[in-house]
Amino acid sequence: MHEPPVDVARATSPRGELLLRRRYDGAREVLELRANGVFVMDTAETSSEAALAHEALATVEHPRRVLVGGLGLGFTLTAVLADPRVEECTVVEIEVALVDWLRAGTVPHGDHLLADPRVEVRVADVAEVLTGAGQAAYDLVLLDVDNGPGYLVHDANAALYQQPFLASLRRVLRPGGAVVVWSAAREPALLGVLGEAYDSAAEVACPVSLQGREEHYWLYAGRAAADSAPRG
């Protein structure tokens, strides 16, 4: 008999309710994160988070300074830190409760992950952090704050995937840098926006197995040429 899901931690913020729930997949314990009742991610399938990091890091020759938008359950950050070329990683998370749950070990491995000396955690809106960043501040920007532009955790995040904001990120990239966006569904319009704002753009399909079904997640990358100057 399967044990029913159990609420591990719950918090409210100006954006609504954040819930960490434990369930069992056979004998395996799975943690699931929900925001306002909407599934965000779980620990049963983390290959997409790792793929985001690996594919993004592969687009940049020297990813010394990285910004990750969205902490989630920490798997994207884990994969970024596994790359020895990364010297500094700023992770931006708007929900302080989620940061607290990782720091306290409520999410296993979270305390060790955030204690890495290369990590700076900023509890803030990622759009505000990037808008306030200096020119050529990062080699790589990874946006993992939603399930893509078609599956927003919060409606206000829609602007993150639109031309004005994505074009503005070109300013914070060093020559040869890139911005990479994760999406649960194919988004040709997003590829078009990145193609207009950057020197090159790419769409990458990431195969994933979801409850026995073979599906795809998608990565969208915009890259600044190595010999280009940051745009003001």
C-alpha positions in Angstrom: 0.0 0.0 0.0 1.4 3.4 -1.0 1.9 6.0 1.7 0.0 9.2 1.1 2.0 12.4 0.3 3.1 14.3 3.4 3.6 18.1 3.6 7.2 18.6 4.8 7.3 22.4 4.8 4.9 25.2 3.8 5.3 29.0 3.6 3.5 32.0 2.2 4.9 35.1 0.5 3.5 38.0 -1.5 3.4 35.6 -4.4 1.3 33.0 -2.6 2.0 29.6 -1.1 5.1 27.5 -1.5 4.9 23.8 -0.5 7.5 21.1 -0.1 5.8 17.7 -0.2 7.2 14.2 0.3 5.8 11.2 -1.6 7.0 7.7 -2.5 7.7 6.3 -5.9 7.8 2.6 -5.0 10.4 2.5 -2.2 12.0 5.7 -3.3 11.4 8.9 -1.4 10.6 11.9 -3.7 10.5 15.6 -2.7 8.1 17.7 -4.7 8.0 21.5 -4.9 4.7 23.3 -5.6 3.9 27.0 -5.9 0.3 28.0 -5.5 -0.7 24.4 -6.2 1.3 24.3 -9.4 3.9 21.6 -9.8 7.3 23.2 -10.2 9.8 20.2 -9.9 10.7 17.1 -7.9 13.6 14.9 -7.1 12.3 12.0 -9.2 13.6 13.5 -12.5 16.5 15.9 -12.3 18.1 15.2 -15.7 16.6 18.4 -17.2 18.3 20.6 -14.6 21.6 18.9 -15.2 21.1 19.2 -19.0 20.4 22.9 -18.7 23.7 23.4 -16.9 25.8 21.1 -19.1 24.5 22.4 -22.4 24.8 26.0 -21.2 28.4 25.5 -19.9 29.3 23.9 -23.2 28.4 27.1 -25.1 31.0 29.2 -23.2 34.7 28.6 -23.4 35.5 30.3 -20.0 32.4 30.3 -17.7 34.2 31.8 -14.8 31.3 33.9 -13.5 27.8 32.4 -13.8 24.4 33.6 -12.7 21.6 31.0 -12.1 18.1 32.5 -12.0 16.0 30.1 -9.8 17.3 27.9 -7.0 14.6 25.3 -7.2 15.8 22.2 -5.4 19.4 22.9 -6.2 20.1 20.5 -9.1 20.9 23.1 -11.7 23.3 24.8 -9.3 24.8 21.4 -8.4 25.6 20.7 -12.0 27.1 24.2 -12.5 29.4 23.8 -9.6 30.6 20.4 -10.9 32.4 22.3 -13.7 35.9 23.2 -12.5 36.0 26.2 -14.8 33.3 27.9 -12.6 35.0 30.3 -10.1 31.9 32.2 -8.9 28.2 31.4 -9.1 25.4 33.8 -8.1 22.1 32.1 -7.6 19.0 34.3 -7.4 15.9 33.1 -5.7 12.9 35.2 -4.9 11.5 32.9 -2.2 13.4 33.2 1.0 11.6 30.1 2.4 13.1 28.0 -0.3 16.6 29.2 0.5 16.0 28.6 4.1 14.8 25.0 3.5 18.0 24.2 1.6 20.2 25.9 4.1 18.6 23.9 6.9 18.9 20.6 5.1 15.2 20.2 4.8 16.1 19.5 1.2 18.9 17.0 1.5 22.3 18.2 0.1 21.0 21.8 0.3 23.1 22.9 3.2 26.3 21.5 1.7 25.5 23.0 -1.7 24.9 26.5 -0.4 28.0 26.3 1.8 30.2 26.1 -1.3 32.6 29.1 -1.2 32.0 29.9 -4.8 28.2 30.4 -4.2 26.6 33.8 -3.5 22.8 33.5 -2.8 20.7 36.6 -3.4 17.1 36.6 -2.3 15.6 38.9 -5.0 13.8 39.1 -8.3 16.2 37.9 -10.9 15.0 40.6 -13.3 16.0 43.3 -10.8 19.4 41.7 -10.1 20.2 41.5 -13.8 19.0 45.0 -14.5 21.2 46.3 -11.8 24.3 44.2 -12.8 27.3 45.9 -14.2 28.3 45.7 -17.9 30.1 42.4 -18.8 29.4 41.0 -15.3 28.8 37.4 -16.3 30.1 34.8 -18.7 26.9 32.8 -18.5 23.3 33.5 -17.4 20.9 30.6 -16.9 17.2 31.2 -16.4 15.4 28.4 -14.7 12.6 30.3 -12.9 9.6 28.7 -14.6 8.6 25.7 -16.7 9.2 28.0 -19.7 7.2 31.0 -21.1 4.1 28.8 -21.6 4.1 27.5 -18.0 4.7 30.4 -15.7 5.0 29.9 -11.9 4.0 33.6 -11.6 2.3 35.7 -14.3 4.8 38.5 -13.7 7.6 36.3 -15.0 6.2 36.6 -18.6 8.5 39.6 -19.2 11.6 37.4 -18.7 10.9 35.8 -22.0 10.1 38.9 -24.1 12.4 40.9 -26.3 13.1 44.0 -24.1 14.4 42.0 -21.1 16.3 39.3 -23.1 17.9 41.9 -25.3 19.0 43.8 -22.2 20.9 40.8 -20.9 23.3 41.2 -23.8 24.8 44.1 -21.8 25.7 41.9 -18.8 27.5 39.3 -20.9 31.2 39.2 -21.4 32.5 38.6 -25.0 31.8 34.9 -25.8 29.1 34.7 -23.1 25.6 33.3 -23.3 22.2 33.4 -21.8 20.3 30.0 -21.7 16.6 29.5 -21.0 14.9 26.3 -19.9 11.5 25.4 -21.2 9.1 22.4 -20.8 7.8 22.9 -24.3 9.1 24.0 -27.6 9.0 27.8 -28.0 10.0 28.9 -31.6 9.1 32.5 -30.7 11.7 32.5 -27.9 14.4 31.3 -30.4 13.4 34.1 -32.7 13.8 36.7 -29.9 17.2 35.4 -29.0 18.3 35.3 -32.6 17.5 39.0 -32.9 19.2 40.0 -29.7 22.4 37.9 -29.9 25.1 37.1 -32.4 23.8 33.5 -32.6 21.0 31.5 -31.1 20.2 27.8 -30.8 17.4 25.4 -29.8 18.4 22.2 -28.0 16.1 19.2 -27.5 16.8 17.3 -24.2 15.2 13.8 -24.1 13.7 12.8 -20.8 11.7 9.9 -19.5 8.6 11.0 -17.5 6.7 8.1 -15.8 7.7 5.7 -18.6 7.0 8.2 -21.4 9.7 9.5 -23.6 9.4 13.3 -23.8 11.6 16.3 -24.6 12.4 19.5 -22.7 14.0 22.4 -24.5 16.9 24.8 -24.0 17.2 28.1 -25.8 20.6 29.8 -26.0 21.7 33.2 -27.1 25.4 33.8 -27.5 27.6 36.8 -27.8 30.5 36.4 -30.2 33.9 36.2 -28.6 35.2 39.2 -30.5 32.1 41.4 -29.8 31.9 44.3 -27.4 29.2 44.5 -24.7 26.3 46.7 -25.9 25.2 49.5 -23.7 
